[in-house]
Amino acid sequence: MPTVLIVDDALFMRVTIGKMLTEWGFDVIGEASNGKQAVKMYRELRPDLVTMDLTMPVMSGLEAVKEIIPEFPDAKIVMITALGQQRIIVDAIEHGAKDFITKPFTPEKLKQVIDNLF
């Protein structure tokens, strides 16, 4: 069963994404509410997938990607972003994020992005 780390400063989003991923056969092994926690948890848990919100307090999703990817080049990180953040998304992809999805999104769209990675 593939493992996942869900990173979002909004509890509602973590719960919503977690429910979807659990239904699709993922094991949610961790949740983080900022990029700093995400980096620490990634090092400890080594999940198969990370859903990473872009805009968070303490450390952004982009900053977290810039820390995780050099250490773990094969990390599968999907960025989750609000509309209008295309420039930052390009930056995240250039730094090793594997894909992105824009809020609000449908379960089908999220599943499609994740299926492409696996």
C-alpha positions in Angstrom: 0.0 0.0 0.0 1.6 3.3 -1.1 2.1 5.8 1.7 1.3 9.5 1.6 2.2 12.7 3.6 -0.4 15.4 3.3 0.9 19.0 3.8 -1.6 21.8 4.1 -2.1 24.6 6.7 -5.9 24.0 6.5 -7.2 21.1 8.5 -10.2 20.8 6.2 -8.0 20.3 3.2 -5.9 17.7 5.0 -9.0 15.8 6.0 -10.6 16.0 2.5 -7.4 14.9 0.7 -6.8 12.2 3.3 -10.3 10.7 2.8 -9.9 10.6 -1.0 -6.4 9.0 -0.8 -7.5 6.4 1.7 -10.4 5.4 -0.5 -7.9 5.0 -3.4 -5.7 2.6 -1.4 -3.2 5.0 0.1 -2.0 4.8 3.7 -1.9 8.4 5.2 1.2 8.1 7.4 1.5 11.8 8.3 0.1 15.3 8.1 2.0 18.6 8.3 0.6 22.1 8.5 3.7 23.9 7.2 6.8 23.3 5.0 9.2 23.0 7.9 7.2 20.1 9.5 6.9 18.6 6.0 10.7 18.4 5.5 11.2 16.9 9.0 8.4 14.3 8.4 9.6 13.5 4.9 13.0 12.6 6.3 11.5 10.4 9.0 8.7 8.7 7.1 9.9 8.6 3.5 6.4 8.5 2.0 5.7 7.3 -1.5 3.7 10.5 -2.2 3.4 14.0 -0.8 0.6 16.4 -1.5 2.1 19.8 -0.8 0.1 23.1 -0.4 2.0 26.0 -1.8 1.1 28.8 0.6 1.7 28.0 4.3 3.1 29.8 7.4 6.6 29.2 8.7 7.9 27.7 5.4 6.1 27.6 2.0 5.6 24.5 -0.1 8.1 25.8 -2.6 10.8 26.2 0.1 10.0 22.6 1.3 10.4 21.2 -2.2 13.8 23.0 -2.4 14.9 21.2 0.7 13.4 17.7 0.1 14.4 17.2 -3.6 18.2 17.7 -3.3 18.2 15.1 -0.6 15.6 12.8 -2.1 15.6 13.3 -5.9 12.9 10.6 -6.5 10.4 12.2 -4.1 6.9 12.3 -5.7 5.5 15.7 -4.7 2.3 17.1 -6.0 1.8 20.8 -5.4 -1.7 22.0 -4.5 -2.2 25.6 -5.3 -4.7 28.4 -5.6 -5.4 30.1 -8.9 -2.9 32.7 -10.1 0.2 31.1 -8.7 1.5 29.8 -12.1 5.0 31.4 -11.7 5.6 29.7 -8.4 4.3 26.4 -9.8 6.8 26.6 -12.6 9.5 27.2 -10.0 8.4 24.2 -8.0 8.4 21.9 -11.0 11.9 23.2 -12.0 13.0 22.3 -8.5 11.7 18.8 -8.7 7.9 18.8 -7.9 6.4 16.1 -10.1 3.0 17.8 -10.8 0.4 20.3 -9.5 -3.3 20.7 -9.1 -5.2 23.9 -8.7 -7.8 24.5 -5.9 -10.7 24.0 -6.1 -10.3 20.6 -7.7 -12.5 17.5 -8.2 -11.6 14.1 -6.8 -11.3 12.9 -10.4 -8.7 15.5 -11.2 -6.6 14.6 -8.1 -6.8 10.9 -8.9 -5.7 11.5 -12.5 -2.6 13.4 -11.4 -1.7 10.8 -8.8 -2.4 7.9 -11.2 0.1 9.5 -13.6 2.8 9.3 -11.0 2.2 5.7 -10.2 
